[in-house]
Amino acid sequence: MRIQYFPVVLGLLALAACDRKEEAPKPPAVTVAMPNLPLPPDGDFVSRSGSKDAVQLVFQSPATVDFVADYYRNIFGNAPWRLVGDSKDREGTIALMAEQNGPPMWVQISGSGRGSRVEITGAVPGLDTAFTRRAQGARDSSNTLRPLRRR
């Protein structure tokens, strides 16, 4: 009996190719997404995560949630910042949003057993490829309304 190796090898190569995982998108540099990064009082760095157009830093602070929130309200109340969002949910988590002449910033402050957990998120608006494609498509579109020519 003759064994045909070619189909077996071809099948194994196809299986190996299917198993490759795409690399996760690299987040922007912190200095680009958050050029004016106000760190929480006595904050210890916990983690960093992100997507193609945003980066999030997590800190642990020994200060209370209200103290940290007032700290950020004070910072975002002065130039170059403008505090545009300030809310508190049922669990006591405070969410702040600030704008500046640059990337916006979101700060979420929640209680933890050792003080406060502070999540700071910065975004680079032009890096969101889906948003950029839609905006560019709207600007460059030749598919605009024009009066119909009648003959």
N, C-alpha and C positions, 0 to 999 in steps of 0.2 A: 504494500500500500504506500502510495506516495503522499507525503505531507507537503502541503502548500504553505510556505512561510510568508509569502508576500502579503496575502490578506490579513494574516495575524499581525505582522509588523505594522502594516498600514493602520489597522484598528487600534493598536497600542499607541501609535503616534497621535492619532486623532483624539484618543482618550486623554493623553498627556496635554495636548493643546487646549482641551476644554477645561482642564483643571487649573489653568493659570488665572490668578486673581489680578484684577486691575489694581494699580496703586491708588491709595487714597489721595485726594487732591491736597496739595500742600497749602496750608493757610498763609495769608500774607504776614509779613514781618510785623512784630508788635509795634515797632517804631513808625510803620506806615498806617496801620489801623488805629493806633492810639498814640499819636505824637505828643500829646499833653496828658500823660497817664497819671492821674492822682491815686497814689497807693493808699490803702486803708490804714488807719492808725495802728501802729505796732503789728502790721499784717505779716503773716508768714505765708510764703508761696506754697500752694497745694498742688495745682495742676494747670496744664495748658491744653486746650483743644481748639478745633476750628474747622472751617470749610474753605472753599476756594476764595471766598470774599469776606470772611470774618474770622476773628480770633477771640477766644474767651480765656481769661485768666481767673483762677479761683484762689482766694486767700482766706486764711483763718485769722480773725482778730480777737483779742481778749475783751475788747470793748462791747458794750451792749448794742443791740440792734438800733435803738433810738439814738445813741451817741454817734454811731457810724452814719446813720441816715442824716443827722444834723450836720455832721462833718461834710458829707457830700453836698447837701443843700447849700451850705455856705460856699463851697468851692464853685458849684454850678450857678450860684447867684452872682458871680463876678466875671468880668471879661477875662478871657475870650468866650466864656461859656454862657449859655442860656438854658435854664431849667425849663423843659417843655412838658414833662410828665412826672407825676408824683402820685403813687397809689399804694394802698395797703390792702392785702387780702385777709381772709378770715383767720388764717394761721399766723398772721403777724408779719408776713414777708413784705418788705417794702421794695417797690420797683421805681427807679428813677430813670428818666431819659433826658439827656442833655445834648444840645447842638452847639456847634462852634463854627468858625470859618475853617472847616476841615471836616474830618470824619465824625459822625455822631457817636455817642457812647451810651450804653445801658448799664446800670448798676442794680443788681438785685441783692438785697441784704436779708438774710434769714437767721433765726436763732439756732444755735448749736449748743451742745453741752458745755462748751468751753468759751462761750462768747458769741461771736457772729461769723457766719460764712458769707463772704462777699464775692459775688460773681460779676466780673467786669467784662463787657463785650464791646468790641469795636468792629466797625465794618468799613470796607473800602467800596463805596457805591459803584464805581465803574467796573469792578471786577466780576460782578454777577453776570455771567455770560448770557443767560436767558434774557435778563432785563436789558442788557446792552444790545443784543440782537433785535429785540422787539423795538427798542427806541431807535436804533439805527435804521431798521426796516421802515419805520414810520417816516423818518426824515428823508430817506433815499428812495422812497417808493415812487415808481412811475405810474402806479395804479391809483391815480387821483381822479376825482370827479371833474369831468369836463362837459361843457354843453354838447349835446348831441347835434351833429350837423345834419340837417335835413336836405335832401336833394330835390 
